[in-house]
Amino acid sequence: TAEQYAREAFVRYQADAVTLSPVEGFDSIEPYLAYEGRGLILLCRTSNAGGADLQAQPLASGERLFEHIAKLAAGPWNRSGRLGLVVGATFPAELARVRALAPALPLLIPGIGAQGGDVPATVQAGWRRDGPIVVSSSRAVLYAASDDTFASAARAAALDTRDALAAARAACAL
């Protein structure tokens, strides 16, 4: 099944990257690795509060599930060097923990804007010179307005987000 999903994503839809759930194990991720130059972003510690139902659960080793996922993604699963992780801005301490476990992996960080993630805390926890971040603020832009002012309101929201991220990065001493 994963082989067919990978083919749909990368051949039919020509996606550059996909977000995948790692809870089915490496064999559900591996078929995607056959597509050179395509990114795989694994759910690790998502921005929604309910993510803790599973992602923050302790394992027999004492580490939490999201920590184990980060270690796998930074280590044995990253055979191609194309894995990244989804880690929510709404949990900056957990974001910092993932960054410590996976210092060079790209992080896709949802949760600023409508979900209330703090921009300076997010940048401080996640950004490193050798560990890129992509911060997403979807709802703040998509729902900036619902009338004829939508285009200008969405643009203003996107620019405000960009400026806040740039200011936070400039203030970051890393």
Sequence and secondary structure as in RCSB ss.txt:
>XXXX:A:sequence
TAEQYAREAFVRYQADAVTLSPVEGFDSIEPYLAYEGRGLILLCRTSNAGGADLQAQPLASGERLFEHIAKLAAG
PWNRSGRLGLVVGATFPAELARVRALAPALPLLIPGIGAQGGDVPATVQAGWRRDGPIVVSSSRAVLYAASDDTF
ASAARAAALDTRDALAAARAACAL
>XXXX:A:secstr
 HHHHHHIIIIIS  SEEEE GGG GGGTGGGGGSTT EEEEEEE SSGGGHHHHT B TTSSBHHHHHHHHHHT
TT SSS EEEEE TT HHHHHHHHHHSTTS EEE  BGGG B HHHHHHHH BTTB EEE  HHHHHTS SSTTH
HHHHHHHHHHHHHHHHHHHHH   
